[in-house]
Amino acid sequence: MKMKRIWVHKATSFRDAEEFDRHYYRAMSAKERVETVQYLRELYLRLPSRHRKHAPNGKGLRRVLTIVQ
């Protein structure tokens, strides 16, 4: 994956930041979103194992099930 330029969006509120994120990701194609997730997953797997909380073998994504009574 080709590295993209990085820029900073200074939001005035959490709502503004969420709206910016929604617009940013909606502007991407489905393929670009999947590639972004895969890229971030690969970065995570490069971390030393002591910094990774889940998926020590690098297979799959963490699945969570929380039962609330």
PyMOL commands that set and color helices and strands:
alter all, ss='L'
color gray80, all
select helices_A, chain A and resi 14-26+30-46+49-51
alter helices_A, ss='H'
color red, helices_A
deselect
rebuild
show_as cartoon
